[in-house]
Amino acid sequence: MQSFTVHVLEQRGLNSPVVQSALNLINQVDGPVTFRYHEWTMPKIEDAKPINKRLTRVKGRYKFAENWGYTSLQHSLDSVREITTSQDFHISSESIIIPDPYSWVTEGTEALKQRLDTIADDFYTATGADRTCSMVVILTTENNENNYFAVPDLFGKQWAFIQSNHQVTHLMAAPHLPVAYELLAMPLRHFAFGDLVTFLTHLHVDESIGCMNDFYANLSEMERKLKSADICDRCIERIKEVEVPYALLRQTRDGFEKIRVYQQNLANLLHAFELPRLELGYHLKVSNTGSLIQLAPKELAVYAFFTEFRNGLPLTHVPDHIDRLRHWYLRFYTGTLDDRHAVDRTVHRLANNEDDDLSQTISKLNKKIRLAMVNLGDSKPYLIAGPNGGSKRIIAAASELVTFRASDK
């Protein structure tokens, strides 16, 4: 199979940990499709209404084609229209949950489609990327009026979208897994289900059966296809019919299987059968689920430094071990080494806690770890902590729950 590139576009400056975790997972899977991340400046939404509620159901899934402006597809819609009633889209007060702190507006479907057209055209014009062997997946952060989480490339424009802060990610203890799943599915959908009629005829809208093309109303059922890692027989027949290269199918299935394993590990964590394990490399990662905890180089260095002192170390004794702190800072430092004095100054400030630099760094990294592990169990053993004026240590490091990648020791 000719190589194919999925360009993943996120609004410049966001650098979402959920998105980075999803991409880190996907890029562990070999195959003909390459996923490339781009920060991109995207136009602001114009057709938007303020909202203060979030829905836990997808609206208008039976009228998917109509929602995207294709009212002429009668043969695809007649069967579902007959069973569509206003009750299908009734949202009870029990379906409303807390507002999404990242998005207070909802964007009309036609306005969304036009905006995504513009973003895709701008990207291909600006980069010169070959549109015939690539597509863009645009990560939005605005709610859309039908509460869609992800829509594949159906309009011949080589774009798809995923709302990266969608309610489905808030319902999941590991929010990067549904984003990773939909990203992985997009190339296969592009080749096998890449037009509206075909996509509609292969959707599972009445029941979630654990297939890649489930498009059910209740968002909480997303978990079913994460756990199944499956593609139903009917969709497989379509994939065979259009002769999708096996290498692409294998890459997709391998990725789904990796997500399934992480989802099972997550279930074990939530039921307290396992404890979280952190792996320290160029990122701090929850190895059970693949979630990344994005720490700055200085924070990574301090965390790695304290893993070496299993019985703890008072902050006042850090200057005695400044060489080890320098070792770790250089290990994670991402700048150039032209100015070694700048590196030495940073390490000296940390070691001597000048202007509370070390204390503040510990506070910041502890906050990030707490936030990342809020649904995974007690974060306290994984923090750098100890009594005021006493030794600080990472309790989990003594229990081998914090480990290093072999190449990062």
C-alpha positions as a Markdown table, in Angstrom:
| # | Residue | x | y | z |
|---|---|---|---|---|
| 1 | Met | 0.0 | 0.0 | 0.0 |
| 2 | Gln | 1.2 | 3.5 | -0.8 |
| 3 | Ser | 2.0 | 5.4 | 2.3 |
| 4 | Phe | -0.9 | 7.6 | 3.6 |
| 5 | Thr | -0.6 | 10.5 | 6.0 |
| 6 | Val | -3.2 | 11.7 | 8.5 |
| 7 | His | -2.4 | 15.3 | 9.5 |
| 8 | Val | -3.9 | 16.0 | 12.9 |
| 9 | Leu | -4.6 | 19.7 | 13.4 |
| 10 | Glu | -5.1 | 21.3 | 16.8 |
| 11 | Gln | -5.7 | 24.9 | 17.6 |
| 12 | Arg | -2.3 | 26.7 | 18.1 |
| 13 | Gly | -1.3 | 27.0 | 21.8 |
| 14 | Leu | -3.6 | 24.2 | 23.1 |
| 15 | Asn | -1.2 | 21.3 | 23.2 |
| 16 | Ser | -3.9 | 19.2 | 25.0 |
| 17 | Pro | -2.5 | 16.4 | 27.2 |
| 18 | Val | -5.4 | 14.2 | 26.0 |
| 19 | Val | -4.4 | 14.7 | 22.3 |
| 20 | Gln | -0.7 | 14.1 | 23.0 |
| 21 | Ser | -1.5 | 10.9 | 24.9 |
| 22 | Ala | -3.7 | 9.7 | 22.1 |
| 23 | Leu | -1.0 | 10.4 | 19.5 |
| 24 | Asn | 1.7 | 8.8 | 21.7 |
| 25 | Leu | -0.5 | 5.6 | 21.8 |
| 26 | Ile | -1.2 | 5.6 | 18.0 |
| 27 | Asn | 2.4 | 6.1 | 17.0 |
| 28 | Gln | 3.4 | 2.9 | 18.8 |
| 29 | Val | 1.5 | 1.0 | 16.1 |
| 30 | Asp | 3.4 | 0.2 | 12.9 |
| 31 | Gly | 1.7 | 0.4 | 9.5 |
| 32 | Pro | 1.4 | 2.3 | 6.2 |
| 33 | Val | -0.5 | 5.2 | 7.8 |
| 34 | Thr | 1.5 | 8.0 | 9.5 |
| 35 | Phe | -0.1 | 10.4 | 11.9 |
| 36 | Arg | 1.5 | 13.8 | 12.1 |
| 37 | Tyr | 0.6 | 16.5 | 14.6 |
| 38 | His | 0.3 | 20.2 | 13.6 |
| 39 | Glu | -0.5 | 23.2 | 15.7 |
| 40 | Trp | -2.7 | 25.3 | 13.4 |
| 41 | Thr | -4.3 | 28.7 | 13.6 |
| 42 | Met | -8.0 | 28.1 | 13.0 |
| 43 | Pro | -10.8 | 30.7 | 12.2 |
| 44 | Lys | -13.1 | 31.5 | 15.0 |
| 45 | Ile | -16.7 | 30.2 | 14.9 |
| 46 | Glu | -19.3 | 32.6 | 13.6 |
| 47 | Asp | -22.7 | 30.9 | 13.8 |
| 48 | Ala | -22.8 | 30.1 | 17.5 |
| 49 | Lys | -25.2 | 30.2 | 20.3 |
| 50 | Pro | -24.3 | 30.4 | 24.0 |
| 51 | Ile | -25.1 | 27.3 | 26.1 |
| 52 | Asn | -24.8 | 26.3 | 29.7 |
| 53 | Lys | -25.6 | 22.6 | 29.6 |
| 54 | Arg | -24.0 | 19.5 | 28.1 |
| 55 | Leu | -25.9 | 16.6 | 26.7 |
| 56 | Thr | -25.0 | 12.9 | 27.3 |
| 57 | Arg | -26.9 | 11.8 | 24.1 |
| 58 | Val | -26.3 | 12.4 | 20.4 |
| 59 | Lys | -29.1 | 14.2 | 18.8 |
| 60 | Gly | -30.3 | 13.7 | 15.2 |
| 61 | Arg | -28.3 | 10.5 | 14.5 |
| 62 | Tyr | -31.1 | 9.2 | 12.4 |
| 63 | Lys | -31.1 | 12.4 | 10.4 |
| 64 | Phe | -27.3 | 12.4 | 9.9 |
| 65 | Ala | -27.5 | 13.2 | 6.2 |
| 66 | Glu | -30.1 | 15.9 | 6.6 |
| 67 | Asn | -28.0 | 17.5 | 9.3 |
| 68 | Trp | -25.1 | 17.8 | 6.8 |
| 69 | Gly | -27.3 | 19.2 | 4.0 |
| 70 | Tyr | -27.9 | 16.1 | 2.0 |
| 71 | Thr | -31.7 | 15.8 | 2.0 |
| 72 | Ser | -31.8 | 13.9 | -1.3 |
| 73 | Leu | -30.5 | 10.6 | 0.0 |
| 74 | Gln | -34.0 | 9.1 | 0.4 |
| 75 | His | -32.9 | 5.5 | -0.1 |
| 76 | Ser | -30.6 | 5.8 | 2.8 |
| 77 | Leu | -32.9 | 7.6 | 5.1 |
| 78 | Asp | -36.4 | 6.2 | 4.5 |
| 79 | Ser | -36.0 | 3.2 | 6.8 |
| 80 | Val | -34.7 | 5.2 | 9.7 |
| 81 | Arg | -37.2 | 8.0 | 9.3 |
| 82 | Glu | -40.1 | 5.6 | 9.8 |
| 83 | Ile | -38.9 | 4.9 | 13.3 |
| 84 | Thr | -37.8 | 8.4 | 14.2 |
| 85 | Thr | -40.0 | 10.2 | 16.6 |
| 86 | Ser | -39.6 | 13.4 | 18.6 |
| 87 | Gln | -39.2 | 11.1 | 21.6 |
| 88 | Asp | -35.9 | 9.8 | 20.2 |
| 89 | Phe | -34.3 | 13.1 | 20.9 |
| 90 | His | -36.0 | 14.0 | 24.1 |
| 91 | Ile | -33.4 | 15.0 | 26.7 |
| 92 | Ser | -34.5 | 14.5 | 30.3 |
| 93 | Ser | -33.2 | 16.5 | 33.2 |
| 94 | Glu | -31.3 | 13.4 | 34.2 |
| 95 | Ser | -29.3 | 13.6 | 31.0 |
| 96 | Ile | -27.9 | 17.0 | 31.8 |
| 97 | Ile | -24.6 | 17.2 | 33.6 |
| 98 | Ile | -22.2 | 20.0 | 34.6 |
| 99 | Pro | -21.2 | 22.6 | 32.0 |
| 100 | Asp | -18.0 | 22.0 | 30.0 |
| 101 | Pro | -15.4 | 24.5 | 31.2 |
| 102 | Tyr | -13.8 | 24.6 | 27.8 |
| 103 | Ser | -16.7 | 25.4 | 25.5 |
| 104 | Trp | -19.7 | 27.7 | 26.2 |
| 105 | Val | -21.0 | 27.9 | 22.7 |
| 106 | Thr | -22.6 | 25.5 | 20.2 |
| 107 | Glu | -21.9 | 25.8 | 16.5 |
| 108 | Gly | -24.5 | 25.1 | 13.7 |
| 109 | Thr | -23.8 | 22.2 | 11.5 |
| 110 | Glu | -23.6 | 24.1 | 8.2 |
| 111 | Ala | -21.3 | 26.7 | 9.8 |
| 112 | Leu | -19.1 | 23.9 | 11.2 |
| 113 | Lys | -18.9 | 22.3 | 7.8 |
| 114 | Gln | -17.9 | 25.5 | 6.0 |
| 115 | Arg | -15.3 | 26.3 | 8.7 |
| 116 | Leu | -13.7 | 22.8 | 8.4 |
| 117 | Asp | -13.7 | 23.2 | 4.6 |
| 118 | Thr | -11.7 | 26.4 | 5.0 |
| 119 | Ile | -9.3 | 25.0 | 7.5 |
| 120 | Ala | -8.5 | 22.0 | 5.2 |
| 121 | Asp | -8.1 | 24.2 | 2.2 |
| 122 | Asp | -5.8 | 26.5 | 4.1 |
| 123 | Phe | -3.7 | 23.7 | 5.4 |
| 124 | Tyr | -3.2 | 22.1 | 1.9 |
| 125 | Thr | -2.5 | 25.5 | 0.3 |
| 126 | Ala | 0.0 | 26.5 | 3.0 |
| 127 | Thr | 1.9 | 23.2 | 3.4 |
| 128 | Gly | 1.7 | 21.9 | -0.2 |
| 129 | Ala | 0.8 | 18.4 | 1.2 |
| 130 | Asp | -0.4 | 15.9 | -1.3 |
| 131 | Arg | -4.1 | 15.8 | -0.9 |
| 132 | Thr | -4.4 | 12.6 | -2.9 |
| 133 | Cys | -2.6 | 10.5 | -0.3 |
| 134 | Ser | -3.5 | 12.2 | 2.9 |
| 135 | Met | -6.3 | 13.6 | 4.9 |
| 136 | Val | -6.6 | 16.1 | 7.8 |
| 137 | Val | -8.4 | 15.4 | 11.1 |
| 138 | Ile | -9.3 | 18.7 | 12.6 |
| 139 | Leu | -9.6 | 18.7 | 16.4 |
| 140 | Thr | -12.4 | 21.1 | 17.4 |
| 141 | Thr | -13.1 | 22.4 | 20.9 |
| 142 | Glu | -16.6 | 23.9 | 20.3 |
| 143 | Asn | -19.8 | 22.0 | 20.9 |
| 144 | Asn | -21.8 | 21.3 | 17.8 |
| 145 | Glu | -25.6 | 21.4 | 17.7 |
| 146 | Asn | -26.1 | 17.6 | 17.3 |
| 147 | Asn | -23.4 | 16.7 | 19.9 |
| 148 | Tyr | -21.4 | 14.7 | 17.5 |
| 149 | Phe | -18.1 | 13.4 | 18.8 |
| 150 | Ala | -16.4 | 12.5 | 15.5 |
| 151 | Val | -17.4 | 12.6 | 11.9 |
| 152 | Pro | -15.3 | 10.9 | 9.2 |
| 153 | Asp | -14.3 | 12.1 | 5.7 |
| 154 | Leu | -17.6 | 11.9 | 3.9 |
| 155 | Phe | -17.6 | 14.9 | 1.5 |
| 156 | Gly | -14.6 | 14.3 | -0.8 |
| 157 | Lys | -12.7 | 17.1 | 0.9 |
| 158 | Gln | -10.2 | 15.0 | 2.7 |
| 159 | Trp | -11.2 | 16.2 | 6.2 |
| 160 | Ala | -12.7 | 14.7 | 9.3 |
| 161 | Phe | -13.2 | 16.1 | 12.7 |
| 162 | Ile | -13.1 | 15.0 | 16.4 |
| 163 | Gln | -14.3 | 17.3 | 19.2 |
| 164 | Ser | -11.3 | 16.7 | 21.5 |
| 165 | Asn | -13.0 | 18.0 | 24.6 |
| 166 | His | -16.4 | 16.4 | 23.9 |
| 167 | Gln | -18.5 | 15.1 | 26.7 |
| 168 | Val | -17.5 | 11.5 | 25.9 |
| 169 | Thr | -14.0 | 12.3 | 27.0 |
| 170 | His | -15.4 | 13.6 | 30.3 |
| 171 | Leu | -17.3 | 10.4 | 30.8 |
| 172 | Met | -14.1 | 8.3 | 30.5 |
| 173 | Ala | -11.5 | 7.9 | 33.2 |
| 174 | Ala | -8.8 | 7.8 | 30.5 |
| 175 | Pro | -10.1 | 10.5 | 28.1 |
| 176 | His | -7.4 | 9.9 | 25.5 |
| 177 | Leu | -8.6 | 6.4 | 24.6 |
| 178 | Pro | -11.8 | 7.5 | 22.7 |
| 179 | Val | -9.8 | 10.2 | 20.9 |
| 180 | Ala | -7.1 | 7.6 | 19.9 |
| 181 | Tyr | -9.8 | 5.2 | 18.8 |
| 182 | Glu | -11.5 | 7.7 | 16.5 |
| 183 | Leu | -8.2 | 8.9 | 15.1 |
| 184 | Leu | -7.2 | 5.3 | 14.3 |
| 185 | Ala | -10.5 | 4.6 | 12.6 |
| 186 | Met | -10.4 | 7.6 | 10.3 |
| 187 | Pro | -8.1 | 6.2 | 7.6 |
| 188 | Leu | -10.0 | 2.9 | 7.3 |
| 189 | Arg | -13.3 | 4.8 | 7.2 |
| 190 | His | -11.8 | 7.0 | 4.5 |
| 191 | Phe | -11.0 | 4.1 | 2.2 |
| 192 | Ala | -14.0 | 1.8 | 2.9 |
| 193 | Phe | -16.8 | 4.1 | 4.0 |
| 194 | Gly | -15.7 | 7.4 | 2.5 |
| 195 | Asp | -19.0 | 8.7 | 1.2 |
| 196 | Leu | -22.2 | 9.6 | 2.9 |
| 197 | Val | -24.4 | 6.9 | 1.4 |
| 198 | Thr | -22.0 | 4.1 | 2.2 |
| 199 | Phe | -21.4 | 5.4 | 5.7 |
| 200 | Leu | -25.1 | 5.7 | 6.5 |
| 201 | Thr | -25.8 | 2.1 | 5.3 |
| 202 | His | -23.1 | 0.7 | 7.6 |
| 203 | Leu | -23.9 | 2.7 | 10.7 |
| 204 | His | -25.2 | 0.9 | 13.8 |
| 205 | Val | -27.7 | 3.5 | 15.2 |
| 206 | Asp | -30.2 | 1.4 | 17.0 |
| 207 | Glu | -27.8 | -0.7 | 19.2 |
| 208 | Ser | -24.2 | -0.5 | 20.2 |
| 209 | Ile | -22.6 | -3.8 | 19.1 |
| 210 | Gly | -19.0 | -2.9 | 19.7 |
| 211 | Cys | -18.2 | -2.2 | 16.0 |
| 212 | Met | -16.0 | 0.6 | 14.7 |
| 213 | Asn | -19.1 | 2.1 | 13.0 |
| 214 | Asp | -21.4 | 2.2 | 16.1 |
| 215 | Phe | -23.2 | 5.5 | 16.1 |
| 216 | Tyr | -25.5 | 5.2 | 19.1 |
| 217 | Ala | -27.3 | 7.9 | 21.1 |
| 218 | Asn | -25.9 | 7.2 | 24.6 |
| 219 | Leu | -22.4 | 8.5 | 24.8 |
| 220 | Ser | -21.5 | 6.3 | 27.8 |
| 221 | Glu | -21.7 | 3.3 | 25.4 |
| 222 | Met | -18.5 | 4.4 | 23.7 |
| 223 | Glu | -16.8 | 2.1 | 26.2 |
| 224 | Arg | -18.3 | -0.9 | 24.5 |
| 225 | Lys | -16.3 | -0.6 | 21.2 |
| 226 | Leu | -13.2 | 0.4 | 23.2 |
| 227 | Lys | -13.4 | -3.0 | 25.0 |
| 228 | Ser | -14.3 | -5.0 | 21.9 |
| 229 | Ala | -11.7 | -3.8 | 19.5 |
| 230 | Asp | -13.9 | -5.3 | 16.8 |
| 231 | Ile | -15.3 | -4.6 | 13.3 |
| 232 | Cys | -18.6 | -6.4 | 12.5 |
| 233 | Asp | -18.9 | -8.9 | 9.7 |
| 234 | Arg | -20.9 | -6.6 | 7.5 |
| 235 | Cys | -18.3 | -3.8 | 7.8 |
| 236 | Ile | -15.6 | -6.4 | 7.1 |
| 237 | Glu | -17.4 | -7.5 | 3.9 |
| 238 | Arg | -17.4 | -3.8 | 2.8 |
| 239 | Ile | -13.7 | -3.5 | 3.5 |
| 240 | Lys | -13.0 | -6.7 | 1.4 |
| 241 | Glu | -15.3 | -5.5 | -1.3 |
| 242 | Val | -13.4 | -2.3 | -1.9 |
| 243 | Glu | -10.1 | -4.1 | -1.5 |
| 244 | Val | -8.7 | -2.1 | 1.4 |
| 245 | Pro | -5.0 | -3.2 | 1.7 |
| 246 | Tyr | -4.6 | -5.7 | 4.5 |
| 247 | Ala | -1.7 | -3.6 | 5.9 |
| 248 | Leu | -4.1 | -0.8 | 6.8 |
| 249 | Leu | -6.7 | -3.2 | 8.3 |
| 250 | Arg | -3.9 | -4.8 | 10.4 |
| 251 | Gln | -2.6 | -1.4 | 11.6 |
| 252 | Thr | -6.1 | -0.4 | 12.6 |
| 253 | Arg | -6.9 | -3.6 | 14.4 |
| 254 | Asp | -3.5 | -3.6 | 16.2 |
| 255 | Gly | -4.3 | -0.1 | 17.4 |
| 256 | Phe | -7.7 | -1.1 | 18.5 |
| 257 | Glu | -6.2 | -4.0 | 20.4 |
| 258 | Lys | -3.8 | -1.8 | 22.2 |
| 259 | Ile | -6.7 | 0.5 | 23.2 |
| 260 | Arg | -8.6 | -2.6 | 24.4 |
| 261 | Val | -5.7 | -3.6 | 26.6 |
| 262 | Tyr | -5.4 | -0.2 | 28.1 |
| 263 | Gln | -9.2 | -0.1 | 28.7 |
| 264 | Gln | -9.0 | -3.4 | 30.5 |
| 265 | Asn | -6.1 | -2.2 | 32.6 |
| 266 | Leu | -8.2 | 0.9 | 33.4 |
| 267 | Ala | -11.0 | -1.3 | 34.6 |
| 268 | Asn | -8.6 | -3.2 | 36.9 |
| 269 | Leu | -7.4 | 0.2 | 38.3 |
| 270 | Leu | -11.0 | 1.4 | 38.9 |
| 271 | His | -11.8 | -1.9 | 40.7 |
| 272 | Ala | -8.5 | -1.6 | 42.7 |
| 273 | Phe | -7.2 | -4.9 | 41.3 |
| 274 | Glu | -4.0 | -3.0 | 40.2 |
| 275 | Leu | -2.1 | 0.1 | 41.3 |
| 276 | Pro | -1.1 | 2.8 | 38.8 |
| 277 | Arg | 2.4 | 2.5 | 37.5 |
| 278 | Leu | 4.3 | 5.5 | 36.3 |
| 279 | Glu | 7.0 | 5.2 | 33.7 |
| 280 | Leu | 9.6 | 8.0 | 33.4 |
| 281 | Gly | 11.0 | 8.8 | 30.0 |
| 282 | Tyr | 10.8 | 12.0 | 28.0 |
| 283 | His | 7.3 | 12.1 | 29.4 |
| 284 | Leu | 5.9 | 10.8 | 32.7 |
| 285 | Lys | 3.4 | 8.2 | 31.6 |
| 286 | Val | 0.8 | 6.1 | 33.4 |
| 287 | Ser | 1.9 | 2.8 | 31.8 |
| 288 | Asn | -1.3 | 1.0 | 32.7 |
| 289 | Thr | -3.4 | 3.3 | 30.4 |
| 290 | Gly | -0.9 | 5.1 | 28.3 |
| 291 | Ser | -1.9 | 8.5 | 29.7 |
| 292 | Leu | 0.8 | 11.1 | 29.5 |
| 293 | Ile | 1.5 | 13.6 | 32.3 |
| 294 | Gln | 3.1 | 16.5 | 30.6 |
| 295 | Leu | 5.9 | 17.8 | 32.8 |
| 296 | Ala | 8.4 | 20.5 | 31.8 |
| 297 | Pro | 12.1 | 19.4 | 31.5 |
| 298 | Lys | 12.8 | 21.0 | 34.9 |
| 299 | Glu | 9.9 | 19.2 | 36.5 |
| 300 | Leu | 11.0 | 15.9 | 34.9 |
| 301 | Ala | 14.5 | 16.4 | 36.3 |
| 302 | Val | 13.3 | 17.1 | 39.8 |
| 303 | Tyr | 11.0 | 14.1 | 39.7 |
| 304 | Ala | 13.7 | 11.8 | 38.5 |
| 305 | Phe | 16.1 | 13.2 | 41.0 |
| 306 | Phe | 13.8 | 12.4 | 44.0 |
| 307 | Thr | 13.2 | 8.8 | 42.8 |
| 308 | Glu | 16.8 | 8.1 | 43.6 |
| 309 | Phe | 16.3 | 8.9 | 47.3 |
| 310 | Arg | 13.8 | 6.2 | 48.5 |
| 311 | Asn | 14.2 | 7.1 | 52.1 |
| 312 | Gly | 13.7 | 10.8 | 51.3 |
| 313 | Leu | 15.9 | 13.9 | 51.2 |
| 314 | Pro | 15.4 | 17.3 | 52.9 |
| 315 | Leu | 15.4 | 20.2 | 50.4 |
| 316 | Thr | 18.3 | 21.7 | 52.4 |
| 317 | His | 20.5 | 18.6 | 51.4 |
| 318 | Val | 19.8 | 18.9 | 47.7 |
| 319 | Pro | 23.0 | 21.0 | 47.1 |
| 320 | Asp | 25.0 | 18.0 | 48.3 |
| 321 | His | 23.8 | 16.1 | 45.3 |
| 322 | Ile | 23.8 | 18.8 | 42.7 |
| 323 | Asp | 25.7 | 16.6 | 40.2 |
| 324 | Arg | 22.8 | 14.2 | 40.1 |
| 325 | Leu | 20.4 | 17.0 | 39.7 |
| 326 | Arg | 22.5 | 18.4 | 36.8 |
| 327 | His | 22.6 | 14.9 | 35.3 |
| 328 | Trp | 18.8 | 14.7 | 35.2 |
| 329 | Tyr | 18.3 | 18.2 | 34.0 |
| 330 | Leu | 20.7 | 17.6 | 31.1 |
| 331 | Arg | 18.8 | 14.4 | 30.3 |
| 332 | Phe | 15.5 | 16.2 | 29.8 |
| 333 | Tyr | 16.8 | 19.5 | 28.6 |
| 334 | Thr | 15.4 | 20.4 | 25.2 |
| 335 | Gly | 17.4 | 23.6 | 24.4 |
| 336 | Thr | 20.8 | 23.9 | 22.9 |
| 337 | Leu | 23.9 | 23.4 | 25.0 |
| 338 | Asp | 25.7 | 26.4 | 23.6 |
| 339 | Asp | 25.3 | 28.3 | 26.8 |
| 340 | Arg | 26.3 | 25.8 | 29.6 |
| 341 | His | 26.2 | 28.7 | 32.0 |
| 342 | Ala | 22.5 | 29.0 | 31.6 |
| 343 | Val | 22.1 | 25.3 | 32.4 |
| 344 | Asp | 24.4 | 25.7 | 35.5 |
| 345 | Arg | 22.4 | 28.7 | 36.7 |
| 346 | Thr | 19.1 | 26.8 | 36.4 |
| 347 | Val | 20.5 | 23.8 | 38.3 |
| 348 | His | 22.1 | 26.0 | 41.0 |
| 349 | Arg | 18.8 | 27.9 | 41.5 |
| 350 | Leu | 17.0 | 24.6 | 41.9 |
| 351 | Ala | 19.5 | 23.0 | 44.2 |
| 352 | Asn | 19.6 | 26.0 | 46.5 |
| 353 | Asn | 15.9 | 26.6 | 46.3 |
| 354 | Glu | 16.6 | 30.2 | 45.3 |
| 355 | Asp | 13.3 | 32.3 | 45.4 |
| 356 | Asp | 11.6 | 29.0 | 46.3 |
| 357 | Asp | 12.4 | 27.7 | 42.8 |
| 358 | Leu | 12.6 | 24.0 | 43.9 |
| 359 | Ser | 9.6 | 24.3 | 46.1 |
| 360 | Gln | 7.5 | 25.8 | 43.4 |
| 361 | Thr | 8.6 | 23.3 | 40.8 |
| 362 | Ile | 7.6 | 20.4 | 43.2 |
| 363 | Ser | 4.3 | 22.1 | 43.8 |
| 364 | Lys | 3.6 | 22.4 | 40.0 |
| 365 | Leu | 4.5 | 18.9 | 39.1 |
| 366 | Asn | 2.5 | 17.5 | 42.1 |
| 367 | Lys | -0.5 | 19.4 | 40.8 |
| 368 | Lys | -0.2 | 17.9 | 37.3 |
| 369 | Ile | 0.2 | 14.4 | 38.7 |
| 370 | Arg | -2.9 | 14.9 | 41.0 |
| 371 | Leu | -4.9 | 16.1 | 38.1 |
| 372 | Ala | -3.9 | 13.3 | 35.7 |
| 373 | Met | -4.6 | 10.6 | 38.3 |
| 374 | Val | -7.9 | 12.0 | 39.7 |
| 375 | Asn | -9.9 | 9.0 | 38.4 |
| 376 | Leu | -7.2 | 6.3 | 38.7 |
| 377 | Gly | -6.7 | 6.0 | 42.5 |
| 378 | Asp | -4.8 | 7.7 | 45.3 |
| 379 | Ser | -2.2 | 10.0 | 43.9 |
| 380 | Lys | -0.4 | 10.7 | 47.2 |
| 381 | Pro | 2.2 | 7.9 | 46.9 |
| 382 | Tyr | 3.3 | 9.3 | 43.5 |
| 383 | Leu | 3.9 | 12.9 | 44.8 |
| 384 | Ile | 7.1 | 14.4 | 46.1 |
| 385 | Ala | 5.9 | 14.9 | 49.7 |
| 386 | Gly | 7.0 | 15.0 | 53.3 |
| 387 | Pro | 6.8 | 17.1 | 56.5 |
| 388 | Asn | 7.8 | 20.7 | 56.5 |
| 389 | Gly | 11.5 | 20.9 | 57.0 |
| 390 | Gly | 11.8 | 17.1 | 56.8 |
| 391 | Ser | 12.7 | 14.6 | 54.1 |
| 392 | Lys | 10.8 | 14.7 | 50.8 |
| 393 | Arg | 10.3 | 11.4 | 48.9 |
| 394 | Ile | 8.1 | 9.6 | 46.4 |
| 395 | Ile | 6.6 | 6.7 | 48.3 |
| 396 | Ala | 5.7 | 4.8 | 45.2 |
| 397 | Ala | 9.3 | 4.8 | 44.0 |
| 398 | Ala | 10.3 | 2.5 | 46.9 |
| 399 | Ser | 7.5 | 0.0 | 45.7 |
| 400 | Glu | 8.8 | -0.1 | 42.1 |
| 401 | Leu | 5.6 | 1.7 | 41.0 |
| 402 | Val | 7.7 | 4.4 | 39.4 |
| 403 | Thr | 10.1 | 3.0 | 36.9 |
| 404 | Phe | 12.4 | 4.3 | 34.1 |
| 405 | Arg | 12.4 | 3.3 | 30.5 |
| 406 | Ala | 15.5 | 1.3 | 29.9 |
| 407 | Ser | 17.0 | 4.0 | 27.7 |
| 408 | Asp | 16.4 | 6.7 | 30.3 |
| 409 | Lys | 18.2 | 5.4 | 33.3 |
